[in-house]
Amino acid sequence: MKDKTNEDFKAIKTFLEKGKFALDNPNFEENLMSKIVLEKNYRVRVRSFIKKGFICFIGGLTLCVILTLWFLFKNNSYEVISILCLFFLGILGILLTDNYLKLLSNYKILN
Amino acid sequence: MDDFYIDKVLNGDKQAFRYFVRQYKDIAYNLAFSVVKNTHSAEDVVQEAFIKAFKGLKSFKKDAKFTSWFYRIVVNEAFMYIRKNNIDFVDIYEQTSVLTTDEIKENQEWISVQSFMRCLNPKESLVLSLFYLEEKKITEISNITGWSISNVKVLLHRARKNLKELLNKDL
């Protein structure tokens, strides 16, 4: 009984082996490796870009707040320069937050 | 040997992953083909499976077999591919149309085996490939596919029966 099972196994194995495939695309390995290396680099780059963006955002915001407060308290009145400073602070804040959120959503897609 | 290269990749040597590509691409291709039944789709599946394996290598536990872990990724990827693309299985002879008459004569056996395999349902042909070509045990097949042991046994029995019926019909 066991011999018959073994014979059956060998017969089916031999039959199936005749239909075995070999991946004959010569560029397969290179394409795959370049994808793997690039994807990893891209992820590292995006991650460092997000870090830099975040540092710039925090730094820029702090600088603008300090400058605005400095101008406000130094002159003890609302001057053109402090209003301009506030205006740029607003623009910078919106731009950076927007880009930061865009980057975050792209990063989610990548993952 | 696998463990050595796994450590290399995890230590940052991305090129060491080539070892796995060279070692397992053909096996993965055959497994993927038994499910998707199309050479181009099988290649896509294998590529995606390798990328997933690379990304998930950190989560691989070394007490398990790398092959079983990797085959599981390939199988999942292949079934996901047919679910996503709603694949309509084309005839094997469509793919042989690019071969010359001499090549077809030379590959006649291959073509007939592949046409038999195409007639089987993806689960059955996958179980046949794992059991006979990769010589995996029922429990290992169950681990790879995520199906119960009794389900694998039933599929294997049905696949054998269908294959024999197809062969008898052809003869």
Interface residues (C-beta under 8 A of the other chain):
Chain A: F9 I12 K13 F15 L16 E17 K18 G19 K20 F21 A22 L23 N25 F28 E29 N31 L32 M33 K35 I36 V37 E39 K40
Chain B: K14 Q15 F17 R18 V21 R22 K25 D26 Y29 N30 F33 T39 A42 E43 V46 Q47 F50 I51 F54 E109 W110 S112 V113 Q114 F116 M117 L128 S129 Y132 L133 E135 R160 L163
